[in-house]
Amino acid sequence: MRLREGIAMTRIILRDGRVATMVVATQSEDDVARIRSLYERVSRDSLYARFMHVVKHVSDAMIRGMIADGGAQGITLLCIAREETLAMGHYMRGEDAMAEVAFLVDDQLRNMGLGTLLLEHLAEHAWRHGITRFEAHVLRENTAMQHVFRQSGYAVKSDATFTTIRFELPLALTEQSRHLRESREKAATARSLAPFFRPRAIALIGASRNPVRLGHLLLRHILLSAYQGAVFPVNPTAYAISGVRAYQDVAEIPDPIDLAVIVVPAKQASTVVASCVQAGIRAIMVASSGFAEADAQGAARQEEMVALVRGAGGRLLGPNGMGVVNTDCDVSLNASFSPVMPKRGALAIASHSGALGVAILEYATRIGVGIASFVSLGNRADVSGNDLLQYWEDDPETEMVALYLESFGNPRKFSRIVRRMAPNKPILVVKSARTAAGVALSDTRQTTQIASDLLVDALFRQTGIIRVDTLQDIFDVAALLSTKRMPRGRRVAIVTNTAGGAVIAADTLTREGLQFVGPLVNLGFEELANSYRDVLPHVLRDPAVDAVIVIFTPVGVVDEGAVLRAIGEAVNEVYADSAQDEQKPVVANLLMMGEEKPRAIAVGGVAIPIYPFPEQAVRALSKVAEYAFRKAESRGSIPEFEGWDHAAIRAEMIACKSRADRLCGESARTLMNLCGVDLDDQGQTPNAMQSVAAEGGRSDENVFSLRVVSDPLFGLLLTLNDGEDGSPSDVLPRDPDALRITPLTDVDARELALHALKLRALQSAALAPAGVDEFLPPARSLSELLLRISTLVDESPEISALTLGCITVRGDHVFVQANRICFLFHPDARSGGETS
């Protein structure tokens, strides 16, 4: 039996890293047979736990009774891998937005998280169809199913009889349920990718004796990297390649294989993948090109490969990539086309471009930046950048991540991952394909939707990503981050022996949002080593200084080595007397002579980076300062409002959607009241600016408009604009600080509110400059409105757009004009939208 075309399918990852497919069951003979086979395999104890009485045989009629309609009345989901049903779950609608839920899991797959995955997907589908609670009856001895419910993160209620426990689960997502879901997904994804990074045995299919063929180069690079595992070349005609015994087919390899690396022509790739799957290999990397990036025929071949690998519970990296590198001494693997095995370090890199990946590794080696691991993603047919981030998040060898991106697959998921990851591990990103010309030349070849650069910038700001413009900037910033010294502010002192470099540095400081702390310390040209040694400790200990730039230009006969040692000793003196979190960052611009130029100054275990030009040093420092500022601030959480009645709001939303494709004016009053939004019942709002002009002073009233718009990649976006606004529009503000991707955290909402209030003050010529404290009371009330609207749209998949055309902020109170409210609904959401 093959999976049916046209049926909704979702990839899921089990707790041990195996991949399965979740499908919606129908009344077809194939699905009845799938469910029958599951019931025939499970034990009598499992049948008893499922039905709570003795069942000797499950008839086809009983099975058909378990298959729901897939719509508003219920749904049945099957988890399938290798053409076998691993588990099933379903719910049937009852009364009062309640549904009864039940599960059955293969006895051999207990504790793999299948029950939890089914519950999450069933809950999502039920919520879309207006069901707000699940009910389940579980035998007291069925501790496994009790664990699924109790560890779900939902606000579970239970009551018990002598033999059973009744569970009730409100289905509204909470901060805890989100956290648990993301943690489970992260752990499972990391396990599924482990064979790519830490394989014990590799099969190289397409290995060649011809030294110019890629199959030969890959094998040579693996051997030269001192790989700690075993490699098995596969070639139908060769006995041995580069002194390593070869095999005609992957099935002949006597050892279990963790990773298959395929470098054969595209037209042969599916056959080779099928043989790898048959041999039980669950991690497959396809380095060959000629797939979706080439033409429609290549895209079909790519889809066939993905189906084969996923159907077998495995993962596919590529195709059209350049490989994987892991410098951990326990692995030491260069399974890539790069001839360079980089120095071991703490930076993990993912690149969309294979050719640029080779250049990245070469440049990192040349400037001495250490690499933890490197992955070329290629076409991202299966393994994505989001997957890699989840692997690196808890990888002890990775301390920071660099990404070269041309497009996004799932920005909302990317946002969730980097929000929790960035405070602990800096993430540097070069996002290319920012212009029409760049998009036209991008390796994406239009296989994915191109994201607006405005939204990309907003996403990066919102999540704490360090955005840089060039690949060189990545390594400049990474070199400074690797010192693990963060500035506590933006005040920077300059110690130099020449004014020219200092002028450039001071100008760049201002442009990059940093503050030059004078006076300039100019040491001149005499006794330079002693001067740097004596002066630097005083500058570093100055409480008015957060970071120091050291500039040295040799003039005349100067002992450059002595100057470097003096700078290192001066910094080491200060560092030795303070805790690491109190040590200030130092960057150096040393215009050294000769071919071999030092890249860093050794200070104990710290390498102070040396930059060839002062502006490079300042740019790196500014990025690290911005990251430090973001890191010091909590990125917040999604609040839960006291008295927020999820069930009542959901029922009202479903009722409104059933009546029309929009909800405007007074018709929205009930919904707004349920959400705790105060309405201006008079229907008139004075114009704040007219009040100011009439009184000649500052007004405590401000008028804003809020819009929620839908983006095909980023989902729902919330914007807050100065002044009143009309009907819903897809036009976004040009200022990335004026919009956020939903759902908003409390920090997102506060930043958005403060930005709008400050901008309003700056644009009002009659208003004197205001301090931040003056904005806090209205910012708090405005932030709460933003969070309530964010929560509403996040819980309401029907909403495609929303406008609050007139929001009045009077002191610490916020009112919305009722006749300026308008919701637009998705036309296809009447039946609940897409299934899980």
ZAMARGU-4260 file (C-alpha; in steps of 0.2 Angstrom, whole numbers, plus 5000, padded with zeros to 4 digits):
<rodrens>
0) 5000/5000/5000 | 5007/5017/4995 | 5002/5034/5003 | 4988/5042/4993 | 4991/5057/4983
5) 4981/5073/4988 | 4980/5068/5006 | 4987/5080/5019 | 5003/5073/5025 | 5015/5080/5039
10) 5033/5074/5043 | 5035/5070/5061 | 5051/5065/5070 | 5051/5052/5084 | 5060/5053/5100
15) 5074/5042/5094 | 5077/5053/5078 | 5067/5041/5066 | 5056/5050/5054 | 5038/5045/5050
20) 5023/5053/5041 | 5007/5058/5048 | 4992/5056/5037 | 4973/5059/5038 | 4964/5043/5037
25) 4949/5040/5026 | 4936/5026/5023 | 4947/5019/5009 | 4951/5000/5009 | 4969/5004/5011
30) 4967/5014/5027 | 4955/5001/5034 | 4969/4988/5031 | 4982/4999/5038 | 4972/5001/5054
35) 4968/4983/5055 | 4986/4978/5054 | 4990/4989/5069 | 4976/4981/5079 | 4982/4964/5074
40) 5000/4967/5080 | 4997/4975/5097 | 4995/4964/5113 | 4979/4960/5121 | 4984/4971/5136
45) 4985/4986/5123 | 4968/4982/5116 | 4961/4981/5134 | 4968/4998/5138 | 4961/5005/5122
50) 4943/4999/5124 | 4943/4996/5143 | 4936/4979/5141 | 4941/4963/5133 | 4941/4963/5114
55) 4946/4947/5105 | 4944/4954/5087 | 4942/4972/5080 | 4931/4971/5065 | 4931/4982/5049
60) 4915/4989/5055 | 4923/4994/5071 | 4937/5002/5062 | 4926/5012/5050 | 4918/5018/5066
65) 4934/5025/5072 | 4938/5035/5056 | 4931/5052/5057 | 4925/5063/5043 | 4941/5073/5044
70) 4931/5090/5046 | 4921/5098/5059 | 4915/5082/5068 | 4932/5074/5070 | 4948/5067/5062
75) 4958/5051/5062 | 4977/5052/5060 | 4989/5038/5056 | 5008/5038/5059 | 5016/5028/5045
80) 5034/5023/5041 | 5041/5010/5029 | 5023/5006/5024 | 5018/5001/5041 | 5006/5010/5053
85) 5015/5014/5069 | 5001/5023/5079 | 4984/5030/5076 | 4974/5044/5085 | 4957/5051/5083
90) 4944/5062/5091 | 4925/5063/5089 | 4915/5079/5093 | 4903/5079/5107 | 4893/5093/5115
95) 4898/5111/5121 | 4914/5112/5110 | 4920/5095/5118 | 4928/5080/5109 | 4933/5063/5115
100) 4951/5058/5110 | 4959/5041/5109 | 4975/5033/5104 | 4983/5016/5100 | 5002/5014/5098
105) 5012/4999/5092 | 5019/4990/5107 | 5036/4990/5100 | 5036/5009/5099 | 5031/5014/5117
110) 5041/5029/5124 | 5045/5036/5106 | 5033/5051/5108 | 5020/5045/5096 | 5005/5048/5108
115) 5012/5066/5111 | 5014/5070/5093 | 4996/5063/5089 | 4989/5074/5103 | 4997/5090/5097
120) 4991/5087/5079 | 4974/5082/5084 | 4973/5097/5096 | 4978/5109/5082 | 4965/5102/5070
125) 4951/5102/5084 | 4955/5121/5088 | 4953/5126/5070 | 4936/5118/5070 | 4930/5127/5086
130) 4933/5112/5098 | 4941/5120/5114 | 4942/5105/5125 | 4947/5086/5124 | 4940/5073/5135
135) 4948/5056/5138 | 4945/5041/5149 | 4960/5031/5154 | 4962/5015/5165 | 4971/5018/5181
140) 4984/5005/5176 | 4987/5014/5159 | 5001/5025/5166 | 5009/5028/5148 | 4993/5037/5142
145) 4991/5046/5158 | 5009/5052/5156 | 5005/5059/5139 | 4991/5070/5145 | 5000/5076/5161
150) 5016/5080/5152 | 5006/5089/5137 | 5008/5106/5144 | 4990/5109/5143 | 4980/5115/5159
155) 4974/5097/5162 | 4960/5093/5174 | 4956/5075/5180 | 4944/5066/5191 | 4945/5047/5195
160) 4933/5033/5199 | 4939/5016/5206 | 4945/5010/5189 | 4947/5025/5177 | 4953/5042/5177
165) 4944/5056/5166 | 4955/5069/5159 | 4949/5086/5152 | 4962/5096/5142 | 4958/5114/5137
170) 4966/5116/5120 | 4972/5134/5120 | 4991/5135/5119 | 5000/5141/5135 | 5018/5146/5137
175) 5022/5129/5145 | 5014/5119/5131 | 5023/5129/5118 | 5040/5126/5128 | 5037/5108/5130
180) 5032/5106/5111 | 5048/5115/5105 | 5059/5106/5117 | 5052/5089/5111 | 5054/5094/5093
185) 5072/5101/5096 | 5078/5085/5104 | 5070/5073/5091 | 5077/5084/5077 | 5095/5084/5084
190) 5094/5065/5086 | 5089/5063/5068 | 5104/5074/5062 | 5117/5066/5073 | 5123/5053/5060
195) 5127/5067/5048 | 5139/5075/5061 | 5145/5060/5071 | 5144/5045/5059 | 5154/5029/5064
200) 5154/5022/5047 | 5152/5030/5030 | 5147/5023/5013 | 5154/5033/4999 | 5143/5028/4984
205) 5151/5035/4967 | 5169/5034/4974 | 5181/5035/4959 | 5199/5030/4955 | 5200/5045/4943
210) 5209/5059/4953 | 5199/5073/4944 | 5181/5066/4948 | 5172/5072/4963 | 5169/5055/4970
215) 5188/5053/4971 | 5190/5070/4979 | 5177/5067/4992 | 5186/5050/4997 | 5203/5059/4998
220) 5196/5073/5009 | 5188/5061/5021 | 5205/5051/5022 | 5216/5066/5024 | 5205/5073/5038
225) 5210/5059/5049 | 5192/5053/5050 | 5190/5043/5066 | 5177/5031/5059 | 5177/5019/5044
230) 5174/5023/5026 | 5168/5011/5013 | 5170/5016/4995 | 5156/5009/4983 | 5161/5007/4965
235) 5154/4993/4954 | 5171/4990/4945 | 5185/4994/4957 | 5193/4982/4970 | 5201/4997/4980
240) 5202/5016/4979 | 5216/5025/4987 | 5221/5010/4996 | 5204/5007/5003 | 5194/4991/4999
245) 5179/4995/4988 | 5162/4986/4987 | 5152/4984/4971 | 5135/4988/4980 | 5131/4996/4997
250) 5122/4979/5002 | 5139/4970/5002 | 5146/4981/5015 | 5148/4970/5031 | 5147/4984/5044
255) 5131/4994/5049 | 5132/5011/5040 | 5127/5027/5048 | 5129/5039/5034 | 5128/5037/5015
260) 5137/5050/5004 | 5131/5049/4986 | 5140/5057/4971 | 5132/5049/4956 | 5123/5056/4941
265) 5106/5063/4945 | 5097/5050/4934 | 5105/5036/4945 | 5102/5044/4962 | 5085/5037/4965
270) 5091/5020/4962 | 5106/5022/4974 | 5095/5030/4987 | 5083/5015/4986 | 5098/5003/4989
275) 5103/5013/5004 | 5086/5013/5011 | 5085/4994/5008 | 5102/4992/5018 | 5094/5001/5033
280) 5104/5018/5031 | 5094/5032/5039 | 5106/5047/5035 | 5109/5051/5016 | 5119/5065/5009
285) 5117/5068/4990 | 5131/5079/4984 | 5126/5077/4965 | 5118/5091/4956 | 5104/5091/4942
290) 5089/5091/4953 | 5076/5105/4957 | 5089/5118/4954 | 5090/5112/4936 | 5073/5108/4928
295) 5056/5100/4931 | 5063/5083/4928 | 5076/5086/4941 | 5063/5092/4953 | 5053/5076/4950
300) 5069/5066/4954 | 5072/5076/4970 | 5054/5072/4976 | 5056/5054/4973 | 5072/5053/4983
305) 5064/5063/4997 | 5049/5051/4997 | 5060/5036/4998 | 5070/5042/5012 | 5056/5049/5023
310) 5046/5033/5019 | 5060/5023/5027 | 5061/5035/5042 | 5077/5043/5037 | 5084/5061/5033
315) 5091/5068/5017 | 5104/5082/5016 | 5105/5091/4999 | 5105/5087/4985 | 5117/5099/4976
320) 5127/5102/4991 | 5146/5102/4995 | 5146/5091/5010 | 5149/5091/5029 | 5163/5095/5040
325) 5165/5092/5059 | 5182/5096/5067 | 5178/5088/5084 | 5194/5077/5087 | 5183/5062/5091
330) 5176/5063/5073 | 5188/5074/5062 | 5177/5073/5046 | 5179/5082/5030 | 5166/5074/5019
335) 5165/5089/5008 | 5173/5096/4991 | 5183/5108/5001 | 5202/5103/5001 | 5204/5112/5017
340) 5201/5104/5034 | 5198/5120/5045 | 5206/5123/5062 | 5195/5117/5076 | 5185/5131/5084
345) 5167/5135/5091 | 5159/5143/5075 | 5146/5132/5066 | 5142/5137/5048 | 5128/5133/5036
350) 5128/5139/5018 | 5114/5139/5005 | 5128/5140/4992 | 5140/5126/4989 | 5153/5135/4980
355) 5153/5149/4992 | 5155/5136/5006 | 5172/5131/4999 | 5177/5149/4999 | 5171/5152/5017
360) 5181/5137/5024 | 5197/5143/5014 | 5195/5161/5021 | 5192/5155/5039 | 5208/5144/5038
365) 5218/5159/5031 | 5213/5171/5045 | 5214/5158/5059 | 5195/5157/5064 | 5191/5140/5071
370) 5176/5130/5065 | 5166/5118/5075 | 5156/5111/5060 | 5150/5116/5042 | 5136/5111/5032
375) 5131/5115/5014 | 5112/5113/5013 | 5111/5113/4994 | 5092/5112/4988 | 5086/5109/5006
380) 5074/5095/5000 | 5073/5088/5018 | 5086/5095/5030 | 5084/5113/5032 | 5093/5128/5041
385) 5080/5127/5055 | 5084/5109/5058 | 5103/5113/5059 | 5099/5127/5072 | 5090/5114/5083
390) 5105/5103/5082 | 5117/5116/5086 | 5107/5124/5100 | 5112/5111/5113 | 5128/5105/5104
395) 5142/5108/5117 | 5155/5110/5103 | 5146/5125/5095 | 5146/5142/5104 | 5140/5153/5089
400) 5132/5150/5072 | 5134/5159/5055 | 5122/5157/5041 | 5123/5162/5023 | 5105/5162/5017
405) 5097/5166/5000 | 5079/5162/5005 | 5068/5156/5019 | 5058/5140/5020 | 5048/5143/5036
410) 5052/5160/5044 | 5039/5158/5058 | 5048/5142/5064 | 5065/5151/5062 | 5059/5165/5073
415) 5054/5153/5087 | 5071/5144/5086 | 5082/5159/5086 | 5072/5168/5099 | 5077/5155/5112
420) 5094/5152/5105 | 5102/5169/5102 | 5103/5174/5120 | 5115/5159/5123 | 5123/5157/5106
425) 5126/5172/5095 | 5119/5169/5077 | 5127/5179/5063 | 5117/5180/5046 | 5122/5186/5029
430) 5105/5187/5019 | 5108/5188/5001 | 5096/5189/4986 | 5090/5206/4993 | 5088/5214/4976
435) 5079/5210/4960 | 5096/5206/4952 | 5101/5195/4967 | 5085/5186/4967 | 5087/5182/4948
440) 5104/5175/4951 | 5101/5166/4967 | 5103/5147/4968 | 5085/5146/4974 | 5080/5147/4956
445) 5063/5152/4962 | 5060/5136/4970 | 5055/5145/4986 | 5046/5161/4989 | 5057/5176/4991
450) 5056/5186/5007 | 5054/5205/5008 | 5070/5212/5014 | 5060/5224/5026 | 5052/5209/5034
455) 5069/5200/5035 | 5076/5215/5044 | 5061/5216/5056 | 5063/5197/5059 | 5081/5199/5063
460) 5079/5214/5075 | 5064/5205/5084 | 5074/5189/5087 | 5091/5196/5091 | 5101/5190/5076
465) 5117/5199/5071 | 5114/5204/5053 | 5130/5207/5043 | 5132/5212/5025 | 5147/5202/5019
470) 5155/5185/5023 | 5170/5195/5029 | 5160/5203/5042 | 5154/5186/5049 | 5172/5182/5053
475) 5176/5199/5059 | 5162/5198/5071 | 5165/5180/5076 | 5183/5184/5080 | 5178/5197/5093
480) 5163/5186/5100 | 5176/5172/5102 | 5184/5182/5116 | 5168/5181/5126 | 5170/5199/5132
485) 5155/5210/5130 | 5153/5229/5131 | 5141/5235/5144 | 5137/5250/5134 | 5142/5260/5119
490) 5156/5271/5125 | 5172/5268/5116 | 5190/5275/5119 | 5204/5275/5106 | 5222/5273/5110
495) 5233/5276/5095 | 5250/5282/5089 | 5243/5291/5074 | 5228/5303/5072 | 5224/5297/5054
500) 5217/5280/5059 | 5209/5288/5075 | 5199/5300/5064 | 5192/5286/5053 | 5188/5276/5069
505) 5179/5290/5077 | 5169/5294/5062 | 5164/5276/5060 | 5159/5275/5078 | 5147/5288/5076
510) 5139/5281/5060 | 5138/5264/5069 | 5129/5270/5084 | 5143/5270/5096 | 5150/5284/5106
515) 5168/5291/5106 | 5174/5294/5123 | 5187/5308/5123 | 5200/5314/5124 | 5210/5304/5111
520) 5225/5295/5118 | 5238/5299/5105 | 5255/5291/5111 | 5265/5298/5096 | 5280/5288/5090
525) 5293/5287/5104 | 5294/5273/5116 | 5279/5265/5109 | 5280/5248/5118 | 5282/5256/5135
530) 5268/5269/5131 | 5255/5256/5127 | 5260/5246/5142 | 5258/5261/5154 | 5242/5269/5146
535) 5231/5255/5142 | 5227/5248/5160 | 5222/5266/5165 | 5210/5267/5150 | 5203/5250/5152
540) 5199/5254/5171 | 5190/5270/5167 | 5172/5268/5172 | 5167/5279/5158 | 5173/5267/5145
545) 5165/5251/5139 | 5177/5246/5126 | 5194/5251/5119 | 5201/5252/5101 | 5220/5251/5100
550) 5227/5258/5084 | 5246/5255/5079 | 5254/5261/5064 | 5273/5258/5063 | 5283/5273/5058
555) 5302/5272/5056 | 5311/5259/5065 | 5299/5251/5078 | 5300/5234/5086 | 5283/5228/5081
560) 5284/5212/5091 | 5288/5222/5107 | 5272/5233/5104 | 5261/5218/5102 | 5268/5210/5118
565) 5266/5227/5127 | 5248/5228/5122 | 5245/5210/5127 | 5253/5212/5144 | 5243/5228/5148
570) 5227/5220/5144 | 5232/5204/5154 | 5235/5215/5169 | 5218/5222/5169 | 5209/5205/5165
575) 5219/5196/5179 | 5211/5208/5192 | 5193/5206/5187 | 5180/5193/5184 | 5177/5189/5165
580) 5160/5197/5164 | 5168/5213/5170 | 5182/5213/5157 | 5180/5225/5143 | 5182/5220/5125
585) 5198/5226/5116 | 5199/5227/5097 | 5215/5231/5088 | 5220/5239/5071 | 5238/5236/5068
590) 5245/5241/5051 | 5259/5228/5052 | 5273/5226/5039 | 5278/5211/5030 | 5269/5196/5022
595) 5265/5186/5038 | 5254/5197/5048 | 5247/5192/5065 | 5229/5190/5067 | 5227/5191/5085
600) 5236/5196/5101 | 5237/5183/5114 | 5231/5188/5131 | 5231/5173/5143 | 5218/5161/5135
605) 5210/5176/5125 | 5215/5181/5107 | 5212/5199/5104 | 5207/5201/5086 | 5218/5212/5074
610) 5209/5220/5060 | 5218/5227/5044 | 5208/5244/5044 | 5200/5254/5058 | 5183/5254/5051
615) 5182/5235/5051 | 5187/5235/5070 | 5173/5247/5073 | 5160/5238/5063 | 5164/5222/5072
620) 5163/5231/5089 | 5146/5239/5085 | 5138/5222/5080 | 5144/5214/5097 | 5138/5229/5107
625) 5121/5228/5099 | 5121/5209/5103 | 5126/5213/5121 | 5112/5225/5123 | 5100/5213/5116
630) 5107/5199/5127 | 5106/5209/5143 | 5088/5212/5139 | 5075/5198/5141 | 5067/5194/5125
635) 5051/5192/5135 | 5037/5179/5135 | 5020/5178/5128 | 5008/5183/5143 | 4992/5174/5148
640) 4979/5187/5153 | 4969/5184/5169 | 4951/5181/5164 | 4955/5178/5146 | 4941/5165/5141
645) 4948/5155/5127 | 4933/5145/5124 | 4921/5160/5124 | 4932/5170/5112 | 4934/5155/5101
650) 4915/5152/5100 | 4912/5170/5096 | 4925/5170/5082 | 4918/5154/5074 | 4901/5162/5075
655) 4906/5178/5067 | 4915/5169/5053 | 4900/5158/5049 | 4890/5174/5046 | 4901/5183/5034
660) 4918/5185/5027 | 4922/5201/5037 | 4917/5208/5054 | 4917/5227/5055 | 4911/5241/5067
665) 4898/5238/5080 | 4897/5219/5075 | 4915/5217/5083 | 4909/5224/5100 | 4906/5207/5108
670) 4922/5200/5102 | 4932/5215/5108 | 4924/5215/5125 | 4928/5197/5127 | 4946/5201/5123
675) 4946/5215/5136 | 4948/5229/5124 | 4940/5246/5129 | 4930/5254/5116 | 4926/5273/5113
680) 4907/5272/5115 | 4905/5290/5109 | 4912/5285/5092 | 4922/5302/5091 | 4940/5304/5095
685) 4948/5322/5096 | 4963/5325/5085 | 4978/5326/5097 | 4988/5337/5086 | 4974/5350/5084
690) 4973/5350/5103 | 4991/5354/5104 | 4990/5368/5092 | 4976/5376/5101 | 4984/5375/5118
695) 5002/5378/5113 | 5008/5364/5124 | 5010/5346/5126 | 4995/5334/5124 | 4993/5318/5134
700) 4982/5311/5120 | 4990/5302/5105 | 4981/5293/5091 | 4987/5278/5082 | 4981/5264/5071
705) 4985/5246/5071 | 4985/5234/5057 | 4987/5215/5056 | 4991/5209/5038 | 4995/5192/5031
710) 5012/5188/5023 | 5013/5171/5013 | 5030/5167/5021 | 5030/5176/5038 | 5011/5174/5043
715) 5002/5188/5052 | 5012/5204/5054 | 5006/5217/5067 | 5010/5236/5063 | 5007/5251/5074
720) 5006/5268/5065 | 5005/5286/5069 | 4988/5294/5066 | 4971/5286/5060 | 4970/5273/5046
725) 4957/5267/5035 | 4952/5250/5029 | 4964/5235/5029 | 4978/5236/5017 | 4993/5225/5013
730) 5005/5240/5012 | 5018/5239/5026 | 5027/5253/5034 | 5045/5256/5028 | 5052/5256/5046
735) 5056/5239/5052 | 5054/5245/5070 | 5036/5248/5067 | 5031/5230/5064 | 5032/5213/5072
740) 5029/5196/5067 | 5016/5188/5078 | 5014/5181/5091 | 5022/5196/5101 | 5031/5194/5117
745) 5029/5207/5131 | 5046/5214/5126 | 5040/5215/5107 | 5025/5225/5112 | 5034/5237/5124
750) 5047/5241/5110 | 5033/5243/5097 | 5023/5255/5108 | 5039/5265/5114 | 5044/5267/5096
755) 5027/5273/5090 | 5026/5286/5105 | 5044/5292/5102 | 5041/5294/5084 | 5025/5304/5087
760) 5034/5316/5098 | 5048/5318/5086 | 5036/5322/5072 | 5027/5334/5082 | 5036/5351/5080
765) 5026/5359/5094 | 5032/5345/5106 | 5048/5347/5116 | 5059/5332/5117 | 5053/5319/5130
770) 5062/5307/5141 | 5059/5289/5141 | 5051/5289/5158 | 5037/5301/5151 | 5032/5288/5138
775) 5031/5273/5151 | 5013/5275/5157 | 5005/5276/5139 | 5017/5263/5133 | 5011/5251/5146
780) 4993/5253/5142 | 4997/5253/5123 | 5008/5237/5125 | 4994/5228/5133 | 4982/5232/5119
785) 4995/5225/5107 | 4997/5209/5116 | 4978/5206/5117 | 4977/5208/5099 | 4992/5197/5096
790) 4984/5184/5107 | 4968/5185/5098 | 4975/5183/5080 | 4987/5170/5085 | 4972/5159/5092
795) 4961/5163/5077 | 4967/5155/5061 | 4952/5162/5052 | 4959/5180/5052 | 4968/5186/5037
800) 4968/5205/5041 | 4963/5217/5055 | 4962/5235/5057 | 4959/5246/5072 | 4958/5262/5063
805) 4958/5274/5078 | 4967/5270/5094 | 4967/5284/5107 | 4980/5284/5121 | 4975/5296/5135
810) 4988/5295/5149 | 4988/5277/5154 | 4971/5273/5146 | 4969/5266/5129 | 4952/5266/5119
815) 4948/5259/5102 | 4935/5268/5091 | 4922/5254/5088 | 4916/5260/5071 | 4934/5260/5065
820) 4937/5241/5068 | 4937/5229/5054 | 4942/5210/5053 | 4944/5201/5036 | 4943/5182/5036
825) 4951/5169/5025 | 4938/5164/5012 | 4942/5145/5014 | 4942/5146/5033 | 4923/5143/5035
830) 4927/5124/5038 | 4942/5127/5048 | 4956/5130/5036 | 4970/5117/5033 | 4972/5101/5043
835) 4987/5097/5054
</rodrens>
